[in-house]
Amino acid sequence: QVQLVESGGGLVQAGGSLRLSCAASGRAFSTYVMAWFRQAPGKEREFVAAISWSGDSTYYADSVKGRSTISRDNAENSVYLQMSSLKPEDTAVYYCAASRIIASPTLYSGSRYYSYWGQGTQVTVSS
């Protein structure tokens, strides 16, 4: 089992940058696929980015591709999401998630495959 705690959210102007962090506690962090999802008010939770257990492969939603970078540090049990050129439509609660059951990258964007979730961190982008 793993516990996840996000940090780094806040209020930023459009065009600005933020770096979200997710600290994991528990065992075998390096065996988990890690991902970021987000949920805006009145909308469903949506996939943002994912990274393989080794960190060799990354995947992004089209909405953030080219503006965001997901990375992980298995020695520090942490995963990060660097976001730049932020837009008001990026405003949402961002969640960190972990999965040990995903076998194919084609499933990385499916929230139902993630067993562990953090509490979320609010990102607000003002225009």
Beta strands, then each sheet from edge to edge (+ up, - down):
strand 1: 2-7
strand 2: 10-13
strand 3: 18-26
strand 4: 33-39
strand 5: 46-51
strand 6: 58-60
strand 7: 68-73
strand 8: 78-83
strand 9: 92-99
strand 10: 116-117
strand 11: 121-126
sheet 1: 1+ 3- 8+ 7-
sheet 2: 2+ 11+ 9- 4+ 5- 6+
sheet 3: 2+ 11+ 9- 10+
end
